Amino acid sequence: MELVKKVIVPTSTTFTLTLPKEMIGKEIEVVASEVKAPRTLTELEKQQRQEAIEAIFRDNRVDLSNFKFDRDDANNYDD
């Protein structure tokens, strides 16, 4: 099944849609609806979301600032 999707900003009440040859003679559906653009968050909303996320994960945080990774020890298959 082939899908044709096109987002436009109409400048009149008529619009011509060019269909692929594969759709000729087949029953198709044409739907027109307004596309709502996502609302941009304000700086306050971004800050509130960040604080909410931090609160959710606060009890699961681990301090790895003094963690040392030894690649040789991690890949020692002899032990």
Secondary structure, DSSP 4 states (H G I P E B T S, - for coil): ----------SSS----PPPGGGTTS-------PPPPPPPPPHHHHHHHHHHHHHHHGGG----TT----HHHHT----
